[in-house]
Amino acid sequence: MRVKAVLFDMFDTLYMIEKDHAFYSPALRAAYKYLAKNGVSVEFDVFERAYVSARDALYERADANLEEPHFNVRIAGTLKRLDYDCSVSDALVVGATNAFCEQFMTYVSIDANAERMLHELHGRYKLGIVSNFAIPECVTKLLERHGLAGFFDVVVVSGAVNKRKPSAEIFRHALETLGVKAEQAVFVGDTVDADIQGPKAVGMRAIYVERRPQKDAETACPDQTIQNLNQLSTAIERC
């Protein structure tokens, strides 16, 4: 069946994150500094322990159902452990999340071939993003900052829908929004379980962007494998 839609993973596919989670400590410290400036009086090491405890408890529950609570939930849980009772929509929580996001974005850059590739595909296919990330606002900001938002007909981020890849729900949400069947869509990404096995399980074709060696990449049976996004247009035609 002819391909009508191309859906992309976001990070390490369209955008590259500096290796080894280099962003994490500076981003967490940025969130802490925001909270400290706004009345949360604890030392950083105390805050960090509370954050790790809140994060781990959250994902112990969420992992079983492939859920992705918004990062605000993590910050609110951290503050609760520090005896500050805030809702997930409290300005203090939202501000700390935004501080984390702004610092994170300094460690992210657009792939060198992404914009040219999107120009090539735009108008030929419906385009979308399905991304695992707990701060959906970061995805929006990055796309707007680099002038890419207009290329996409749908952007679904796990933190906005509380489901993450390889969950079938997040892919189906994007397909329904686009108005295409799974067999009419191709997914492009760099992670075996989330970006190959996940979309193929719902009937999509999958193109694997080989950014780094991954166990089970070949046995996951991507429809095509590419090394960079310049090869994508040809790979789609071969699907």
C-alpha positions in Angstrom: 0.0 0.0 0.0 1.3 3.5 -0.9 2.9 5.4 1.9 0.8 8.5 2.8 2.4 9.5 6.1 5.8 9.6 7.7 6.1 9.8 11.4 9.4 10.6 13.2 11.0 10.0 16.6 12.3 13.3 17.9 15.5 12.8 19.9 18.5 11.2 18.3 16.5 11.1 15.1 15.6 14.7 14.2 17.4 16.3 17.1 20.7 15.1 18.6 21.3 15.1 22.4 24.8 15.4 23.7 26.0 11.9 24.7 25.8 10.2 28.1 23.0 12.4 29.4 25.4 15.3 29.9 22.4 17.6 30.2 20.9 15.9 33.3 22.9 17.3 36.2 23.0 20.9 34.9 19.2 20.8 34.1 18.4 19.4 37.5 20.5 22.1 39.1 18.7 24.7 37.0 15.3 23.5 38.4 16.8 23.6 41.9 18.0 27.2 41.5 14.6 28.3 40.3 13.0 26.7 43.4 15.6 28.2 45.7 15.0 31.6 44.3 11.3 31.1 44.9 11.3 30.1 48.6 12.4 26.4 48.7 15.0 26.4 51.4 17.0 23.2 51.1 20.5 22.3 50.1 21.0 20.9 46.6 22.0 17.4 47.8 18.8 17.2 49.9 16.7 18.3 46.8 18.5 15.8 44.6 17.8 12.9 46.9 14.1 13.9 47.1 14.0 14.2 43.3 15.5 10.8 42.7 13.1 9.2 45.2 10.1 10.9 43.6 11.2 10.0 40.1 11.9 6.3 40.9 8.7 5.9 42.8 6.8 7.4 39.9 8.3 5.2 37.3 8.0 2.1 39.4 4.3 2.5 38.9 4.3 3.9 35.4 6.6 1.5 33.7 4.2 -1.4 34.0 1.7 0.4 31.8 4.1 2.3 29.6 2.8 5.6 31.1 4.7 8.9 30.9 3.5 11.4 33.6 4.4 15.0 32.8 7.6 16.2 34.4 5.4 18.5 36.6 4.3 15.4 38.5 7.9 14.6 39.2 8.6 18.1 40.6 5.5 18.1 42.6 6.4 14.8 44.1 9.9 16.1 45.0 8.4 19.1 46.7 6.0 17.0 48.7 9.0 15.0 50.0 10.5 18.3 51.1 7.2 19.3 52.9 6.1 21.8 50.2 2.6 20.8 49.1 2.1 22.0 45.5 -0.2 20.8 42.8 1.2 19.8 39.4 -0.2 23.1 37.9 1.2 25.4 40.6 3.4 28.2 39.3 6.4 27.0 41.4 6.2 23.5 39.8 5.7 24.8 36.3 8.6 27.3 36.7 11.0 24.6 37.8 10.0 22.3 34.9 10.6 25.2 32.5 14.0 25.9 34.0 14.9 22.2 33.5 13.7 22.4 29.9 15.6 25.6 29.1 18.8 24.0 30.3 18.2 20.7 28.6 17.7 22.6 25.2 21.2 23.9 25.4 22.4 20.3 25.0 20.3 19.6 21.9 21.0 20.4 18.3 19.1 19.8 15.1 20.5 17.0 12.9 22.6 18.4 10.1 20.4 16.7 7.4 16.9 17.1 9.1 15.8 20.4 7.6 16.8 19.5 4.0 15.1 16.1 4.4 11.9 17.7 5.7 11.7 20.1 2.8 12.1 17.2 0.5 9.2 15.2 2.1 6.9 18.0 2.9 3.9 18.1 0.5 4.6 14.5 -0.6 3.5 12.9 2.7 1.7 13.9 5.8 4.4 14.3 8.5 4.3 13.8 12.2 6.3 13.3 15.4 5.7 10.7 18.1 8.2 11.3 20.9 9.0 10.0 24.3 9.6 12.9 26.6 8.2 14.0 29.9 8.2 17.8 29.0 6.1 18.2 25.8 6.7 22.0 25.9 10.4 21.3 25.2 9.5 19.6 21.9 7.3 22.5 20.9 9.9 25.1 21.8 12.7 23.2 19.9 10.5 22.9 16.7 9.5 26.6 16.8 13.1 27.7 17.6 14.4 26.0 14.5 11.5 26.9 12.2 10.4 23.3 11.8 6.9 23.3 13.5 5.2 24.1 10.2 6.4 20.8 8.6 4.3 18.6 10.9 0.6 17.8 10.8 0.7 16.1 14.2 3.1 16.1 17.2 2.3 13.6 19.9 4.6 13.7 23.0 4.3 11.0 25.7 4.2 13.5 28.5 1.1 15.1 27.1 -0.9 11.9 26.6 0.6 9.8 29.5 1.6 7.0 27.2 5.0 6.3 25.7 6.5 4.2 22.9 6.3 1.3 22.3 2.7 1.6 23.6 0.2 1.1 20.8 -2.0 3.9 22.1 0.5 6.7 21.3 1.0 5.5 17.7 -2.8 5.1 17.1 -3.4 8.6 18.5 -1.1 10.0 15.9 -2.5 7.9 13.1 -6.1 8.8 14.0 -5.2 12.5 14.1 -3.6 12.2 10.6 -6.6 10.2 9.3 -4.4 7.4 7.8 -4.3 3.7 8.4 -1.3 2.0 10.0 -0.3 0.3 6.8 -0.2 3.6 5.0 2.4 5.0 7.4 6.1 4.7 8.0 7.9 5.3 11.3 11.4 6.6 11.4 13.6 6.3 14.5 16.8 5.2 16.2 15.6 2.9 19.0 14.8 -0.8 18.5 11.9 -1.3 20.9 10.3 2.1 20.7 10.8 2.9 17.0 10.9 -0.4 15.3 9.0 -3.0 17.3 6.4 -0.5 18.6 5.2 0.8 15.2 5.4 -2.6 13.5 3.2 -4.1 16.2 0.4 -1.7 15.2 0.9 -2.4 11.4 3.2 0.4 10.4 6.4 0.0 8.5 9.6 1.1 10.2 12.9 2.6 9.1 15.7 2.3 11.5 18.3 5.2 11.7 21.4 3.4 12.8 23.0 6.0 15.1 24.8 3.5 17.3 25.1 -0.3 17.6 22.0 -1.8 19.3 21.4 -5.3 20.3 18.5 -7.0 18.4 18.4 -4.3 15.7 18.4 -6.8 12.9 16.1 -9.3 14.5 13.6 -6.5 15.1 13.3 -6.6 11.3 13.1 -2.9 10.2 11.8 -2.5 6.7 14.8 -0.4 5.8 18.0 0.7 7.7 19.7 4.0 7.0 22.8 5.7 8.4 21.6 9.3 8.0 18.5 11.3 7.1 19.8 12.1 3.6 19.0 8.4 2.7 15.4 8.6 4.0 13.5 9.6 0.8 14.9 6.6 -1.1 14.3 4.3 1.9 10.6 5.3 2.0 10.2 4.5 -1.7 11.6 1.1 -1.1 9.2 0.3 1.8 
